[in-house]
Amino acid sequence: MRAVHTLGMRFPIDVAYCDDEVVVLRIVTLRPHRLDRPVRHARMVVEAEAGAFERWQLRVGDRLEVAGAGT
């Protein structure tokens, strides 16, 4: 996924673009009804409520880990 939009949304979101190693390439907060520019080498995104990444201290270069809920 190289680009994200908030068309039709009523609230802003934080978006972290990640590469295939789940390393954060770019972080942006998108207001409603916006289209962000494509991010080269992005393969996935993480979306959260606006302000979440600041609270989590998420930064470009961080490597994310995806953990399952368990069974």
PDB file of N, CA, C, O and CB in Angstrom:
ATOM      1  N   MET A   1       0.865  -1.171   0.000  1.00  0.00           N
ATOM      2  CA  MET A   1       0.000   0.000   0.000  1.00  0.00           C
ATOM      3  C   MET A   1       0.905   1.226   0.000  1.00  0.00           C
ATOM      4  O   MET A   1       1.717   1.412   0.906  1.00  0.00           O
ATOM      5  CB  MET A   1      -0.980   0.003   1.235  1.00  0.00           C
ATOM      6  N   ARG A   2       0.758   2.041  -1.007  1.00  0.00           N
ATOM      7  CA  ARG A   2       1.660   3.179  -1.148  1.00  0.00           C
ATOM      8  C   ARG A   2       1.018   4.514  -0.812  1.00  0.00           C
ATOM      9  O   ARG A   2       1.734   5.492  -0.595  1.00  0.00           O
ATOM     10  CB  ARG A   2       2.186   3.227  -2.537  1.00  0.00           C
ATOM     11  N   ALA A   3      -0.321   4.589  -0.761  1.00  0.00           N
ATOM     12  CA  ALA A   3      -0.993   5.855  -0.456  1.00  0.00           C
ATOM     13  C   ALA A   3      -2.267   5.573   0.326  1.00  0.00           C
ATOM     14  O   ALA A   3      -2.851   4.494   0.219  1.00  0.00           O
ATOM     15  CB  ALA A   3      -1.312   6.646  -1.756  1.00  0.00           C
ATOM     16  N   VAL A   4      -2.687   6.553   1.110  1.00  0.00           N
ATOM     17  CA  VAL A   4      -3.874   6.425   1.968  1.00  0.00           C
ATOM     18  C   VAL A   4      -4.731   7.660   1.768  1.00  0.00           C
ATOM     19  O   VAL A   4      -4.223   8.744   1.479  1.00  0.00           O
ATOM     20  CB  VAL A   4      -3.482   6.252   3.482  1.00  0.00           C
ATOM     21  N   HIS A   5      -6.036   7.486   1.924  1.00  0.00           N
ATOM     22  CA  HIS A   5      -6.937   8.637   1.854  1.00  0.00           C
ATOM     23  C   HIS A   5      -7.894   8.607   3.033  1.00  0.00           C
ATOM     24  O   HIS A   5      -8.105   7.566   3.655  1.00  0.00           O
ATOM     25  CB  HIS A   5      -7.720   8.648   0.519  1.00  0.00           C
ATOM     26  N   THR A   6      -8.469   9.761   3.330  1.00  0.00           N
ATOM     27  CA  THR A   6      -9.487   9.863   4.372  1.00  0.00           C
ATOM     28  C   THR A   6     -10.774  10.437   3.779  1.00  0.00           C
ATOM     29  O   THR A   6     -11.546  11.105   4.467  1.00  0.00           O
ATOM     30  CB  THR A   6      -8.986  10.743   5.550  1.00  0.00           C
ATOM     31  N   LEU A   7     -10.987  10.166   2.504  1.00  0.00           N
ATOM     32  CA  LEU A   7     -12.207  10.630   1.849  1.00  0.00           C
ATOM     33  C   LEU A   7     -13.419   9.993   2.504  1.00  0.00           C
ATOM     34  O   LEU A   7     -13.472   8.774   2.665  1.00  0.00           O
ATOM     35  CB  LEU A   7     -12.178  10.310   0.342  1.00  0.00           C
ATOM     36  N   GLY A   8     -14.385  10.805   2.879  1.00  0.00           N
ATOM     37  CA  GLY A   8     -15.590  10.307   3.534  1.00  0.00           C
ATOM     38  C   GLY A   8     -15.454  10.118   5.038  1.00  0.00           C
ATOM     39  O   GLY A   8     -16.432   9.786   5.708  1.00  0.00           O
ATOM     40  N   MET A   9     -14.261  10.323   5.574  1.00  0.00           N
ATOM     41  CA  MET A   9     -14.077  10.165   7.025  1.00  0.00           C
ATOM     42  C   MET A   9     -14.386  11.478   7.727  1.00  0.00           C
ATOM     43  O   MET A   9     -14.271  12.551   7.135  1.00  0.00           O
ATOM     44  CB  MET A   9     -12.632   9.701   7.357  1.00  0.00           C
ATOM     45  N   ARG A  10     -14.776  11.386   8.991  1.00  0.00           N
ATOM     46  CA  ARG A  10     -15.136  12.570   9.774  1.00  0.00           C
ATOM     47  C   ARG A  10     -14.101  12.941  10.824  1.00  0.00           C
ATOM     48  O   ARG A  10     -14.274  13.914  11.558  1.00  0.00           O
ATOM     49  CB  ARG A  10     -16.455  12.350  10.444  1.00  0.00           C
ATOM     50  N   PHE A  11     -13.034  12.172  10.893  1.00  0.00           N
ATOM     51  CA  PHE A  11     -12.031  12.409  11.934  1.00  0.00           C
ATOM     52  C   PHE A  11     -10.634  12.173  11.363  1.00  0.00           C
ATOM     53  O   PHE A  11     -10.483  11.419  10.402  1.00  0.00           O
ATOM     54  CB  PHE A  11     -12.281  11.490  13.163  1.00  0.00           C
ATOM     55  N   PRO A  12      -9.616  12.806  11.938  1.00  0.00           N
ATOM     56  CA  PRO A  12      -8.242  12.609  11.469  1.00  0.00           C
ATOM     57  C   PRO A  12      -7.672  11.286  11.964  1.00  0.00           C
ATOM     58  O   PRO A  12      -8.114  10.738  12.974  1.00  0.00           O
ATOM     59  CB  PRO A  12      -7.351  13.766  11.929  1.00  0.00           C
ATOM     60  N   ILE A  13      -6.677  10.784  11.229  1.00  0.00           N
ATOM     61  CA  ILE A  13      -5.996   9.546  11.628  1.00  0.00           C
ATOM     62  C   ILE A  13      -4.491   9.725  11.492  1.00  0.00           C
ATOM     63  O   ILE A  13      -4.014  10.531  10.694  1.00  0.00           O
ATOM     64  CB  ILE A  13      -6.480   8.343  10.770  1.00  0.00           C
ATOM     65  N   ASP A  14      -3.751   8.956  12.288  1.00  0.00           N
ATOM     66  CA  ASP A  14      -2.313   8.819  12.129  1.00  0.00           C
ATOM     67  C   ASP A  14      -2.068   7.654  11.188  1.00  0.00           C
ATOM     68  O   ASP A  14      -2.745   6.630  11.270  1.00  0.00           O
ATOM     69  CB  ASP A  14      -1.596   8.605  13.504  1.00  0.00           C
ATOM     70  N   VAL A  15      -1.096   7.809  10.290  1.00  0.00           N
ATOM     71  CA  VAL A  15      -0.748   6.751   9.348  1.00  0.00           C
ATOM     72  C   VAL A  15       0.763   6.549   9.400  1.00  0.00           C
ATOM     73  O   VAL A  15       1.526   7.509   9.289  1.00  0.00           O
ATOM     74  CB  VAL A  15      -1.224   7.099   7.895  1.00  0.00           C
ATOM     75  N   ALA A  16       1.191   5.303   9.568  1.00  0.00           N
ATOM     76  CA  ALA A  16       2.609   4.949   9.499  1.00  0.00           C
ATOM     77  C   ALA A  16       2.791   4.038   8.291  1.00  0.00           C
ATOM     78  O   ALA A  16       2.238   2.940   8.239  1.00  0.00           O
ATOM     79  CB  ALA A  16       3.104   4.250  10.828  1.00  0.00           C
ATOM     80  N   TYR A  17       3.562   4.501   7.334  1.00  0.00           N
ATOM     81  CA  TYR A  17       3.891   3.693   6.157  1.00  0.00           C
ATOM     82  C   TYR A  17       5.097   2.836   6.506  1.00  0.00           C
ATOM     83  O   TYR A  17       6.083   3.335   7.048  1.00  0.00           O
ATOM     84  CB  TYR A  17       4.177   4.591   4.897  1.00  0.00           C
ATOM     85  N   CYS A  18       5.020   1.545   6.195  1.00  0.00           N
ATOM     86  CA  CYS A  18       6.087   0.608   6.548  1.00  0.00           C
ATOM     87  C   CYS A  18       6.558  -0.164   5.320  1.00  0.00           C
ATOM     88  O   CYS A  18       5.801  -0.378   4.373  1.00  0.00           O
ATOM     89  CB  CYS A  18       5.608  -0.368   7.635  1.00  0.00           C
ATOM     90  N   ASP A  19       7.830  -0.579   5.354  1.00  0.00           N
ATOM     91  CA  ASP A  19       8.368  -1.397   4.274  1.00  0.00           C
ATOM     92  C   ASP A  19       8.072  -2.870   4.532  1.00  0.00           C
ATOM     93  O   ASP A  19       7.341  -3.203   5.465  1.00  0.00           O
ATOM     94  CB  ASP A  19       9.885  -1.170   4.124  1.00  0.00           C
ATOM     95  N   ASP A  20       8.633  -3.751   3.711  1.00  0.00           N
ATOM     96  CA  ASP A  20       8.338  -5.171   3.862  1.00  0.00           C
ATOM     97  C   ASP A  20       8.983  -5.795   5.103  1.00  0.00           C
ATOM     98  O   ASP A  20       8.682  -6.938   5.448  1.00  0.00           O
ATOM     99  CB  ASP A  20       8.794  -5.912   2.636  1.00  0.00           C
ATOM    100  N   GLU A  21       9.861  -5.056   5.771  1.00  0.00           N
ATOM    101  CA  GLU A  21      10.446  -5.506   7.040  1.00  0.00           C
ATOM    102  C   GLU A  21       9.707  -4.888   8.229  1.00  0.00           C
ATOM    103  O   GLU A  21      10.131  -5.049   9.373  1.00  0.00           O
ATOM    104  CB  GLU A  21      11.948  -5.145   7.102  1.00  0.00           C
ATOM    105  N   VAL A  22       8.620  -4.190   7.966  1.00  0.00           N
ATOM    106  CA  VAL A  22       7.784  -3.495   8.944  1.00  0.00           C
ATOM    107  C   VAL A  22       8.566  -2.388   9.677  1.00  0.00           C
ATOM    108  O   VAL A  22       8.361  -2.140  10.865  1.00  0.00           O
ATOM    109  CB  VAL A  22       7.220  -4.503   9.961  1.00  0.00           C
ATOM    110  N   VAL A  23       9.447  -1.748   8.945  1.00  0.00           N
ATOM    111  CA  VAL A  23      10.175  -0.581   9.447  1.00  0.00           C
ATOM    112  C   VAL A  23       9.396   0.655   9.000  1.00  0.00           C
ATOM    113  O   VAL A  23       8.998   0.757   7.840  1.00  0.00           O
ATOM    114  CB  VAL A  23      11.675  -0.548   8.920  1.00  0.00           C
ATOM    115  N   VAL A  24       9.181   1.583   9.915  1.00  0.00           N
ATOM    116  CA  VAL A  24       8.411   2.787   9.624  1.00  0.00           C
ATOM    117  C   VAL A  24       9.223   3.704   8.704  1.00  0.00           C
ATOM    118  O   VAL A  24      10.340   4.108   9.029  1.00  0.00           O
ATOM    119  CB  VAL A  24       8.024   3.525  10.936  1.00  0.00           C
ATOM    120  N   LEU A  25       8.630   4.021   7.549  1.00  0.00           N
ATOM    121  CA  LEU A  25       9.269   4.882   6.559  1.00  0.00           C
ATOM    122  C   LEU A  25       8.816   6.334   6.671  1.00  0.00           C
ATOM    123  O   LEU A  25       9.599   7.260   6.459  1.00  0.00           O
ATOM    124  CB  LEU A  25       8.985   4.366   5.167  1.00  0.00           C
ATOM    125  N   ARG A  26       7.544   6.519   7.004  1.00  0.00           N
ATOM    126  CA  ARG A  26       6.972   7.870   7.066  1.00  0.00           C
ATOM    127  C   ARG A  26       5.774   7.844   7.996  1.00  0.00           C
ATOM    128  O   ARG A  26       5.029   6.864   8.036  1.00  0.00           O
ATOM    129  CB  ARG A  26       6.561   8.384   5.647  1.00  0.00           C
ATOM    130  N   ILE A  27       5.592   8.919   8.741  1.00  0.00           N
ATOM    131  CA  ILE A  27       4.436   9.077   9.626  1.00  0.00           C
ATOM    132  C   ILE A  27       3.748  10.380   9.260  1.00  0.00           C
ATOM    133  O   ILE A  27       4.400  11.404   9.056  1.00  0.00           O
ATOM    134  CB  ILE A  27       4.856   9.063  11.139  1.00  0.00           C
ATOM    135  N   VAL A  28       2.433  10.331   9.182  1.00  0.00           N
ATOM    136  CA  VAL A  28       1.659  11.519   8.857  1.00  0.00           C
ATOM    137  C   VAL A  28       0.325  11.459   9.582  1.00  0.00           C
ATOM    138  O   VAL A  28      -0.207  10.376   9.829  1.00  0.00           O
ATOM    139  CB  VAL A  28       1.450  11.646   7.329  1.00  0.00           C
ATOM    140  N   THR A  29      -0.212  12.622   9.922  1.00  0.00           N
ATOM    141  CA  THR A  29      -1.579  12.718  10.427  1.00  0.00           C
ATOM    142  C   THR A  29      -2.420  13.299   9.298  1.00  0.00           C
ATOM    143  O   THR A  29      -2.147  14.396   8.809  1.00  0.00           O
ATOM    144  CB  THR A  29      -1.668  13.604  11.739  1.00  0.00           C
ATOM    145  N   LEU A  30      -3.436  12.562   8.891  1.00  0.00           N
ATOM    146  CA  LEU A  30      -4.301  12.993   7.798  1.00  0.00           C
ATOM    147  C   LEU A  30      -5.619  13.511   8.342  1.00  0.00           C
ATOM    148  O   LEU A  30      -6.306  12.824   9.097  1.00  0.00           O
ATOM    149  CB  LEU A  30      -4.546  11.844   6.812  1.00  0.00           C
ATOM    150  N   ARG A  31      -5.964  14.723   7.952  1.00  0.00           N
ATOM    151  CA  ARG A  31      -7.268  15.282   8.299  1.00  0.00           C
ATOM    152  C   ARG A  31      -8.323  14.660   7.397  1.00  0.00           C
ATOM    153  O   ARG A  31      -7.982  14.051   6.383  1.00  0.00           O
ATOM    154  CB  ARG A  31      -7.270  16.834   8.168  1.00  0.00           C
ATOM    155  N   PRO A  32      -9.593  14.801   7.745  1.00  0.00           N
ATOM    156  CA  PRO A  32     -10.660  14.240   6.901  1.00  0.00           C
ATOM    157  C   PRO A  32     -10.625  14.806   5.478  1.00  0.00           C
ATOM    158  O   PRO A  32     -10.232  15.949   5.245  1.00  0.00           O
ATOM    159  CB  PRO A  32     -12.029  14.517   7.532  1.00  0.00           C
ATOM    160  N   HIS A  33     -11.047  13.969   4.551  1.00  0.00           N
ATOM    161  CA  HIS A  33     -11.209  14.341   3.138  1.00  0.00           C
ATOM    162  C   HIS A  33      -9.891  14.705   2.468  1.00  0.00           C
ATOM    163  O   HIS A  33      -9.836  15.633   1.661  1.00  0.00           O
ATOM    164  CB  HIS A  33     -12.168  15.503   3.017  1.00  0.00           C
ATOM    165  N   ARG A  34      -8.828  13.974   2.804  1.00  0.00           N
ATOM    166  CA  ARG A  34      -7.516  14.227   2.219  1.00  0.00           C
ATOM    167  C   ARG A  34      -7.000  12.966   1.524  1.00  0.00           C
ATOM    168  O   ARG A  34      -7.416  11.849   1.829  1.00  0.00           O
ATOM    169  CB  ARG A  34      -6.517  14.696   3.302  1.00  0.00           C
ATOM    170  N   LEU A  35      -6.083  13.182   0.586  1.00  0.00           N
ATOM    171  CA  LEU A  35      -5.378  12.106  -0.103  1.00  0.00           C
ATOM    172  C   LEU A  35      -3.889  12.355   0.107  1.00  0.00           C
ATOM    173  O   LEU A  35      -3.379  13.416  -0.251  1.00  0.00           O
ATOM    174  CB  LEU A  35      -5.751  12.044  -1.643  1.00  0.00           C
ATOM    175  N   ASP A  36      -3.191  11.379   0.686  1.00  0.00           N
ATOM    176  CA  ASP A  36      -1.767  11.544   0.945  1.00  0.00           C
ATOM    177  C   ASP A  36      -0.968  11.118  -0.284  1.00  0.00           C
ATOM    178  O   ASP A  36      -1.452  10.355  -1.120  1.00  0.00           O
ATOM    179  CB  ASP A  36      -1.336  10.729   2.187  1.00  0.00           C
ATOM    180  N   ARG A  37       0.243  11.616  -0.379  1.00  0.00           N
ATOM    181  CA  ARG A  37       1.108  11.257  -1.503  1.00  0.00           C
ATOM    182  C   ARG A  37       1.625   9.822  -1.329  1.00  0.00           C
ATOM    183  O   ARG A  37       1.760   9.336  -0.206  1.00  0.00           O
ATOM    184  CB  ARG A  37       2.296  12.256  -1.620  1.00  0.00           C
ATOM    185  N   PRO A  38       1.908   9.156  -2.443  1.00  0.00           N
ATOM    186  CA  PRO A  38       2.470   7.800  -2.352  1.00  0.00           C
ATOM    187  C   PRO A  38       3.833   7.807  -1.661  1.00  0.00           C
ATOM    188  O   PRO A  38       4.575   8.787  -1.738  1.00  0.00           O
ATOM    189  CB  PRO A  38       2.597   7.180  -3.753  1.00  0.00           C
ATOM    190  N   VAL A  39       4.151   6.709  -0.990  1.00  0.00           N
ATOM    191  CA  VAL A  39       5.431   6.568  -0.304  1.00  0.00           C
ATOM    192  C   VAL A  39       6.190   5.412  -0.952  1.00  0.00           C
ATOM    193  O   VAL A  39       5.756   4.260  -0.923  1.00  0.00           O
ATOM    194  CB  VAL A  39       5.232   6.327   1.236  1.00  0.00           C
ATOM    195  N   ARG A  40       7.323   5.752  -1.530  1.00  0.00           N
ATOM    196  CA  ARG A  40       8.136   4.745  -2.215  1.00  0.00           C
ATOM    197  C   ARG A  40       8.603   3.667  -1.238  1.00  0.00           C
ATOM    198  O   ARG A  40       9.005   3.971  -0.115  1.00  0.00           O
ATOM    199  CB  ARG A  40       9.350   5.405  -2.895  1.00  0.00           C
ATOM    200  N   HIS A  41       8.548   2.446  -1.659  1.00  0.00           N
ATOM    201  CA  HIS A  41       8.959   1.264  -0.894  1.00  0.00           C
ATOM    202  C   HIS A  41       7.979   0.869   0.212  1.00  0.00           C
ATOM    203  O   HIS A  41       8.218  -0.113   0.914  1.00  0.00           O
ATOM    204  CB  HIS A  41      10.308   1.507  -0.287  1.00  0.00           C
ATOM    205  N   ALA A  42       6.892   1.604   0.382  1.00  0.00           N
ATOM    206  CA  ALA A  42       5.894   1.220   1.392  1.00  0.00           C
ATOM    207  C   ALA A  42       5.156  -0.029   0.913  1.00  0.00           C
ATOM    208  O   ALA A  42       4.771  -0.127  -0.252  1.00  0.00           O
ATOM    209  CB  ALA A  42       4.885   2.390   1.664  1.00  0.00           C
ATOM    210  N   ARG A  43       4.969  -0.966   1.813  1.00  0.00           N
ATOM    211  CA  ARG A  43       4.258  -2.207   1.496  1.00  0.00           C
ATOM    212  C   ARG A  43       3.025  -2.398   2.368  1.00  0.00           C
ATOM    213  O   ARG A  43       2.154  -3.213   2.060  1.00  0.00           O
ATOM    214  CB  ARG A  43       5.188  -3.397   1.657  1.00  0.00           C
ATOM    215  N   MET A  44       2.959  -1.637   3.463  1.00  0.00           N
ATOM    216  CA  MET A  44       1.816  -1.746   4.371  1.00  0.00           C
ATOM    217  C   MET A  44       1.708  -0.461   5.168  1.00  0.00           C
ATOM    218  O   MET A  44       2.648   0.332   5.216  1.00  0.00           O
ATOM    219  CB  MET A  44       1.956  -2.976   5.318  1.00  0.00           C
ATOM    220  N   VAL A  45       0.564  -0.260   5.791  1.00  0.00           N
ATOM    221  CA  VAL A  45       0.374   0.895   6.662  1.00  0.00           C
ATOM    222  C   VAL A  45      -0.246   0.451   7.978  1.00  0.00           C
ATOM    223  O   VAL A  45      -0.909  -0.583   8.064  1.00  0.00           O
ATOM    224  CB  VAL A  45      -0.510   1.960   5.978  1.00  0.00           C
ATOM    225  N   VAL A  46      -0.012   1.256   8.990  1.00  0.00           N
ATOM    226  CA  VAL A  46      -0.684   1.112  10.274  1.00  0.00           C
ATOM    227  C   VAL A  46      -1.450   2.408  10.479  1.00  0.00           C
ATOM    228  O   VAL A  46      -0.888   3.496  10.362  1.00  0.00           O
ATOM    229  CB  VAL A  46       0.336   0.823  11.466  1.00  0.00           C
ATOM    230  N   GLU A  47      -2.737   2.287  10.785  1.00  0.00           N
ATOM    231  CA  GLU A  47      -3.581   3.457  11.024  1.00  0.00           C
ATOM    232  C   GLU A  47      -4.066   3.438  12.463  1.00  0.00           C
ATOM    233  O   GLU A  47      -4.353   2.381  13.024  1.00  0.00           O
ATOM    234  CB  GLU A  47      -4.782   3.491  10.043  1.00  0.00           C
ATOM    235  N   ALA A  48      -4.152   4.629  13.053  1.00  0.00           N
ATOM    236  CA  ALA A  48      -4.635   4.755  14.430  1.00  0.00           C
ATOM    237  C   ALA A  48      -5.293   6.117  14.587  1.00  0.00           C
ATOM    238  O   ALA A  48      -5.178   6.978  13.716  1.00  0.00           O
ATOM    239  CB  ALA A  48      -3.471   4.574  15.463  1.00  0.00           C
ATOM    240  N   GLU A  49      -5.980   6.302  15.700  1.00  0.00           N
ATOM    241  CA  GLU A  49      -6.588   7.606  15.957  1.00  0.00           C
ATOM    242  C   GLU A  49      -5.503   8.675  16.001  1.00  0.00           C
ATOM    243  O   GLU A  49      -4.388   8.414  16.453  1.00  0.00           O
ATOM    244  CB  GLU A  49      -7.393   7.591  17.282  1.00  0.00           C
ATOM    245  N   ALA A  50      -5.825   9.864  15.536  1.00  0.00           N
ATOM    246  CA  ALA A  50      -4.860  10.957  15.520  1.00  0.00           C
ATOM    247  C   ALA A  50      -4.311  11.197  16.924  1.00  0.00           C
ATOM    248  O   ALA A  50      -5.067  11.261  17.894  1.00  0.00           O
ATOM    249  CB  ALA A  50      -5.505  12.243  14.966  1.00  0.00           C
ATOM    250  N   GLY A  51      -3.001  11.328  17.021  1.00  0.00           N
ATOM    251  CA  GLY A  51      -2.337  11.550  18.300  1.00  0.00           C
ATOM    252  C   GLY A  51      -1.784  10.286  18.931  1.00  0.00           C
ATOM    253  O   GLY A  51      -0.971  10.361  19.853  1.00  0.00           O
ATOM    254  N   ALA A  52      -2.208   9.133  18.456  1.00  0.00           N
ATOM    255  CA  ALA A  52      -1.773   7.867  19.055  1.00  0.00           C
ATOM    256  C   ALA A  52      -0.275   7.653  18.888  1.00  0.00           C
ATOM    257  O   ALA A  52       0.395   7.224  19.827  1.00  0.00           O
ATOM    258  CB  ALA A  52      -2.533   6.699  18.437  1.00  0.00           C
ATOM    259  N   PHE A  53       0.257   7.944  17.706  1.00  0.00           N
ATOM    260  CA  PHE A  53       1.680   7.690  17.475  1.00  0.00           C
ATOM    261  C   PHE A  53       2.560   8.569  18.362  1.00  0.00           C
ATOM    262  O   PHE A  53       3.623   8.135  18.806  1.00  0.00           O
ATOM    263  CB  PHE A  53       2.026   7.924  16.004  1.00  0.00           C
ATOM    264  N   GLU A  54       2.130   9.777  18.617  1.00  0.00           N
ATOM    265  CA  GLU A  54       2.882  10.654  19.525  1.00  0.00           C
ATOM    266  C   GLU A  54       2.871  10.065  20.939  1.00  0.00           C
ATOM    267  O   GLU A  54       3.903  10.037  21.609  1.00  0.00           O
ATOM    268  CB  GLU A  54       2.281  12.097  19.529  1.00  0.00           C
ATOM    269  N   ARG A  55       1.709   9.598  21.389  1.00  0.00           N
ATOM    270  CA  ARG A  55       1.623   8.978  22.721  1.00  0.00           C
ATOM    271  C   ARG A  55       2.476   7.718  22.796  1.00  0.00           C
ATOM    272  O   ARG A  55       3.087   7.440  23.828  1.00  0.00           O
ATOM    273  CB  ARG A  55       0.161   8.641  23.066  1.00  0.00           C
ATOM    274  N   TRP A  56       2.520   6.959  21.709  1.00  0.00           N
ATOM    275  CA  TRP A  56       3.304   5.716  21.664  1.00  0.00           C
ATOM    276  C   TRP A  56       4.781   5.974  21.383  1.00  0.00           C
ATOM    277  O   TRP A  56       5.600   5.057  21.434  1.00  0.00           O
ATOM    278  CB  TRP A  56       2.739   4.781  20.604  1.00  0.00           C
ATOM    279  N   GLN A  57       5.115   7.231  21.084  1.00  0.00           N
ATOM    280  CA  GLN A  57       6.473   7.630  20.731  1.00  0.00           C
ATOM    281  C   GLN A  57       7.000   6.869  19.515  1.00  0.00           C
ATOM    282  O   GLN A  57       8.175   6.510  19.451  1.00  0.00           O
ATOM    283  CB  GLN A  57       7.399   7.413  21.913  1.00  0.00           C
ATOM    284  N   LEU A  58       6.109   6.632  18.555  1.00  0.00           N
ATOM    285  CA  LEU A  58       6.473   5.961  17.315  1.00  0.00           C
ATOM    286  C   LEU A  58       7.261   6.926  16.442  1.00  0.00           C
ATOM    287  O   LEU A  58       6.856   8.075  16.266  1.00  0.00           O
ATOM    288  CB  LEU A  58       5.215   5.444  16.570  1.00  0.00           C
ATOM    289  N   ARG A  59       8.377   6.473  15.895  1.00  0.00           N
ATOM    290  CA  ARG A  59       9.252   7.325  15.082  1.00  0.00           C
ATOM    291  C   ARG A  59       9.634   6.620  13.784  1.00  0.00           C
ATOM    292  O   ARG A  59       9.596   5.392  13.694  1.00  0.00           O
ATOM    293  CB  ARG A  59      10.520   7.709  15.872  1.00  0.00           C
ATOM    294  N   VAL A  60      10.000   7.409  12.789  1.00  0.00           N
ATOM    295  CA  VAL A  60      10.534   6.862  11.546  1.00  0.00           C
ATOM    296  C   VAL A  60      11.785   6.063  11.891  1.00  0.00           C
ATOM    297  O   VAL A  60      12.625   6.516  12.668  1.00  0.00           O
ATOM    298  CB  VAL A  60      10.851   7.997  10.502  1.00  0.00           C
ATOM    299  N   GLY A  61      11.903   4.881  11.313  1.00  0.00           N
ATOM    300  CA  GLY A  61      13.031   3.995  11.595  1.00  0.00           C
ATOM    301  C   GLY A  61      12.707   2.916  12.604  1.00  0.00           C
ATOM    302  O   GLY A  61      13.433   1.926  12.695  1.00  0.00           O
ATOM    303  N   ASP A  62      11.626   3.078  13.373  1.00  0.00           N
ATOM    304  CA  ASP A  62      11.216   2.035  14.319  1.00  0.00           C
ATOM    305  C   ASP A  62      10.772   0.792  13.550  1.00  0.00           C
ATOM    306  O   ASP A  62      10.168   0.892  12.482  1.00  0.00           O
ATOM    307  CB  ASP A  62      10.072   2.542  15.245  1.00  0.00           C
ATOM    308  N   ARG A  63      11.076  -0.365  14.104  1.00  0.00           N
ATOM    309  CA  ARG A  63      10.606  -1.633  13.529  1.00  0.00           C
ATOM    310  C   ARG A  63       9.437  -2.116  14.381  1.00  0.00           C
ATOM    311  O   ARG A  63       9.550  -2.240  15.600  1.00  0.00           O
ATOM    312  CB  ARG A  63      11.762  -2.717  13.473  1.00  0.00           C
ATOM    313  N   LEU A  64       8.318  -2.384  13.720  1.00  0.00           N
ATOM    314  CA  LEU A  64       7.119  -2.820  14.430  1.00  0.00           C
ATOM    315  C   LEU A  64       7.054  -4.331  14.464  1.00  0.00           C
ATOM    316  O   LEU A  64       7.598  -5.013  13.595  1.00  0.00           O
ATOM    317  CB  LEU A  64       5.857  -2.246  13.776  1.00  0.00           C
ATOM    318  N   GLU A  65       6.387  -4.838  15.468  1.00  0.00           N
ATOM    319  CA  GLU A  65       6.155  -6.270  15.587  1.00  0.00           C
ATOM    320  C   GLU A  65       4.662  -6.502  15.652  1.00  0.00           C
ATOM    321  O   GLU A  65       3.953  -5.854  16.422  1.00  0.00           O
ATOM    322  CB  GLU A  65       6.868  -6.864  16.836  1.00  0.00           C
ATOM    323  N   VAL A  66       4.196  -7.415  14.849  1.00  0.00           N
ATOM    324  CA  VAL A  66       2.781  -7.748  14.831  1.00  0.00           C
ATOM    325  C   VAL A  66       2.595  -9.023  15.635  1.00  0.00           C
ATOM    326  O   VAL A  66       3.150 -10.071  15.306  1.00  0.00           O
ATOM    327  CB  VAL A  66       2.247  -7.912  13.370  1.00  0.00           C
ATOM    328  N   ALA A  67       1.813  -8.915  16.683  1.00  0.00           N
ATOM    329  CA  ALA A  67       1.584 -10.057  17.570  1.00  0.00           C
ATOM    330  C   ALA A  67       0.136 -10.502  17.443  1.00  0.00           C
ATOM    331  O   ALA A  67      -0.765  -9.669  17.346  1.00  0.00           O
ATOM    332  CB  ALA A  67       1.922  -9.700  19.046  1.00  0.00           C
ATOM    333  N   GLY A  68      -0.090 -11.796  17.443  1.00  0.00           N
ATOM    334  CA  GLY A  68      -1.437 -12.338  17.369  1.00  0.00           C
ATOM    335  C   GLY A  68      -2.128 -12.289  18.719  1.00  0.00           C
ATOM    336  O   GLY A  68      -1.490 -12.143  19.762  1.00  0.00           O
ATOM    337  N   ALA A  69      -3.426 -12.413  18.676  1.00  0.00           N
ATOM    338  CA  ALA A  69      -4.217 -12.391  19.910  1.00  0.00           C
ATOM    339  C   ALA A  69      -4.099 -13.708  20.670  1.00  0.00           C
ATOM    340  O   ALA A  69      -4.522 -13.801  21.822  1.00  0.00           O
ATOM    341  CB  ALA A  69      -5.686 -12.102  19.594  1.00  0.00           C
ATOM    342  N   GLY A  70      -3.535 -14.706  20.040  1.00  0.00           N
ATOM    343  CA  GLY A  70      -3.410 -16.015  20.688  1.00  0.00           C
ATOM    344  C   GLY A  70      -4.693 -16.818  20.553  1.00  0.00           C
ATOM    345  O   GLY A  70      -5.760 -16.275  20.266  1.00  0.00           O
ATOM    346  N   THR A  71      -4.571 -18.090  20.761  1.00  0.00           N
ATOM    347  CA  THR A  71      -5.757 -18.954  20.684  1.00  0.00           C
ATOM    348  C   THR A  71      -5.812 -19.889  21.831  1.00  0.00           C
ATOM    349  O   THR A  71      -6.741 -20.690  21.931  1.00  0.00           O
ATOM    350  CB  THR A  71      -5.782 -19.734  19.401  1.00  0.00           C
TER     351      THR A  71
END
